[in-house]
Amino acid sequence: MRLERSFSKHTIDAYLRDIMLLLRFLQQEANGPPYEQVKLNDLKAFVRFINELELAATTQARIISGIKAFYRFLMLDGLINLDPTELLEAPKTKRALPEVLSIKEIDKMMAAIDRSTPEGARNVAIIETLYSCGLRVSELTQLKISNLFLETGFIRVVGKGNKERIVPIGSEAIKLIQIYQKHVRTTFSVKEKAQDILFLNRRGAALSRVMIFNIVRAA
């Protein structure tokens, strides 16, 4: 998953938790088989089990998707001869529209930030960049200076699976990034691994996803 499919650590951890949930279920069953001897009926019982946990349909679908991927891997590696998940069905899910903030809510959030402090100047640039470019938080934490083409109004974004895309960026975001780069980032003692990372914490390292969420909540 890490080397061949370029999944993030967060995604890999989620898959591993799903596999461990299956293994715990099999161990707790009176006649629970080892994972390499699992049959379709065992997996159907597991599906009923996660359904009884009252997990959201999307969570159940993700768990089953992870189990299917696990058994496909076992097949490819020659550890099993038959894939017991081939006929296993996941609950149907509806694709919900994402919740978005209104312009008024964004303006209110930006107005609440004290731009006179280094953190404030950085935070308004972060929020404006998220909003202007429609970035995922993980994409913003890894946004590189070398991928900024501010003079032409574009940035290069590396998304899931290391897929790259070119995204337009608004003039206000460009202005705030330039202010942050000139007056804030230059004051940091930048760590070697973060030399090309745009948004940094006070120690000169890349921001984490949690820090971005806290910045948005605080605003």
C-alpha positions in Angstrom: 0.0 0.0 0.0 2.8 2.4 0.8 5.3 1.5 -2.0 3.0 0.4 -4.8 -0.1 2.4 -4.3 1.4 5.4 -2.5 -1.3 5.4 0.3 -0.8 7.9 3.2 0.0 6.7 6.7 -3.5 7.7 7.7 -5.1 5.5 5.1 -2.8 2.5 5.8 -3.6 2.8 9.6 -7.3 2.7 8.7 -6.8 -0.5 6.6 -4.8 -2.1 9.4 -7.5 -1.4 12.0 -10.1 -3.0 9.7 -8.0 -6.1 9.4 -7.5 -6.3 13.1 -11.3 -6.0 13.7 -11.8 -9.0 11.5 -9.1 -11.0 13.2 -10.5 -10.2 16.7 -14.0 -11.3 15.4 -12.6 -14.6 14.2 -10.7 -15.2 17.5 -13.8 -14.5 19.6 -15.9 -17.0 17.6 -16.2 -20.5 19.3 -15.0 -22.2 16.1 -13.4 -19.2 14.5 -11.1 -20.3 11.6 -7.7 -18.7 11.0 -7.9 -15.9 8.4 -6.4 -18.1 5.6 -9.3 -20.6 6.0 -12.1 -18.1 6.1 -15.2 -18.9 4.1 -17.9 -16.6 2.7 -20.3 -17.5 5.5 -17.7 -16.4 8.1 -17.4 -13.1 6.3 -21.2 -12.7 6.1 -21.3 -13.2 9.9 -18.6 -10.6 10.2 -20.7 -8.2 8.1 -23.7 -8.8 10.4 -21.4 -8.2 13.4 -20.2 -4.7 12.2 -23.8 -3.9 11.3 -24.9 -4.6 14.8 -22.2 -2.2 16.0 -24.4 0.5 14.3 -21.6 1.8 12.3 -22.4 4.2 9.5 -23.0 2.6 6.1 -19.9 4.4 4.7 -17.7 3.0 7.6 -19.1 -0.5 7.0 -18.4 -0.2 3.3 -14.8 1.0 4.0 -14.2 -1.9 6.3 -15.4 -4.5 3.8 -13.4 -2.8 1.1 -10.3 -3.2 3.2 -11.1 -6.9 3.9 -11.5 -7.4 0.1 -8.1 -5.8 -0.6 -6.5 -7.9 2.1 -7.7 -11.2 0.6 -6.8 -10.0 -3.0 -3.3 -9.5 -1.7 -3.3 -13.0 -0.2 -4.4 -14.4 -3.5 -1.7 -12.5 -5.4 1.0 -13.7 -3.0 -0.2 -17.3 -3.4 -1.1 -17.7 0.3 -4.7 -18.8 -0.5 -6.2 -20.5 -3.5 -9.7 -19.0 -3.4 -10.9 -15.5 -2.6 -13.7 -15.8 0.0 -14.7 -12.1 -0.5 -15.5 -12.4 -4.2 -19.2 -12.6 -3.6 -19.2 -10.5 -0.4 -21.5 -7.4 -0.8 -21.0 -4.1 1.0 -24.0 -1.9 2.1 -25.0 0.6 -0.5 -24.0 4.1 0.3 -25.3 7.4 -0.9 -22.8 10.0 -2.0 -23.6 13.0 0.2 -22.7 16.5 -0.9 -19.9 18.0 1.2 -20.8 20.7 3.8 -19.3 24.0 2.8 -19.0 27.4 4.5 -20.7 30.5 3.1 -18.7 33.5 2.1 -20.0 35.3 5.1 -18.8 32.6 7.4 -15.4 32.6 5.8 -15.2 36.4 6.2 -16.1 36.1 9.8 -13.5 33.5 10.4 -10.8 35.6 8.7 -11.8 38.7 10.7 -11.4 36.9 14.0 -7.6 36.3 13.4 -5.1 38.7 14.7 -3.0 39.5 11.7 -0.4 41.5 13.7 1.2 38.3 15.1 3.4 35.9 13.1 1.0 33.1 13.7 -2.0 35.2 12.7 -0.3 36.2 9.4 0.4 32.5 8.7 -3.1 31.4 9.7 -5.0 33.8 7.4 -2.8 32.6 4.5 -3.5 29.0 5.4 -7.3 29.5 5.6 -7.4 31.6 2.4 -5.3 29.0 0.5 -7.6 26.2 1.7 -10.7 28.2 0.7 -9.3 29.6 -2.6 -7.9 26.3 -3.9 -10.2 23.8 -2.4 -7.4 21.8 -0.9 -7.5 18.8 1.4 -5.8 19.4 4.7 -3.1 16.8 3.9 -2.5 18.6 0.6 -2.0 21.9 2.3 0.5 20.5 4.9 2.7 19.2 2.1 2.3 22.2 -0.2 5.8 23.1 -1.5 7.3 26.4 -2.4 8.6 24.9 -5.6 5.1 24.1 -6.6 3.9 27.7 -6.4 3.5 29.6 -9.6 2.0 32.8 -8.1 3.0 35.0 -11.0 0.7 33.0 -13.3 -2.0 32.3 -10.6 -1.5 28.5 -10.3 -0.2 26.0 -7.8 0.7 22.3 -8.3 -0.9 20.0 -5.8 0.1 16.5 -4.9 -3.0 14.6 -3.8 -4.0 11.0 -3.0 -1.9 8.4 -4.6 0.8 11.0 -5.5 -1.5 12.3 -8.2 -0.7 15.8 -9.3 -3.1 18.5 -10.5 -2.8 22.1 -11.4 -5.1 24.4 -9.4 -5.8 28.1 -9.8 -5.3 30.3 -6.8 -7.0 33.6 -6.1 -5.3 37.0 -5.8 -6.1 37.4 -2.1 -4.5 34.1 -1.3 -1.5 35.0 -3.4 -1.1 38.3 -1.5 -1.4 36.6 1.9 1.1 33.9 1.0 3.6 36.5 -0.2 3.2 38.5 3.1 3.7 35.3 5.1 6.8 34.3 3.0 8.4 37.7 3.3 7.6 38.7 6.9 7.0 35.4 8.8 8.6 32.3 7.2 12.0 34.1 6.9 12.1 34.4 10.8 11.9 30.6 11.3 14.9 28.4 11.7 13.7 25.9 9.1 14.4 22.2 9.5 16.3 20.5 6.7 13.4 18.3 5.8 11.0 21.3 5.6 13.1 23.6 3.4 10.6 23.4 0.5 7.4 23.2 2.7 5.4 26.4 2.5 3.6 26.5 5.9 5.6 25.8 9.0 5.2 25.8 12.7 7.3 27.9 15.1 10.0 25.3 15.2 10.5 25.4 11.5 8.9 22.0 10.7 5.9 21.1 8.6 2.5 21.5 10.2 0.5 18.4 11.1 -3.2 17.8 10.1 -4.2 18.3 13.7 -2.5 21.7 13.9 -4.5 22.8 10.7 -7.7 21.6 12.3 -6.9 23.5 15.5 -6.2 26.7 13.5 -9.5 26.5 11.7 -11.4 25.8 14.9 -9.7 28.6 16.7 -10.7 31.0 13.9 
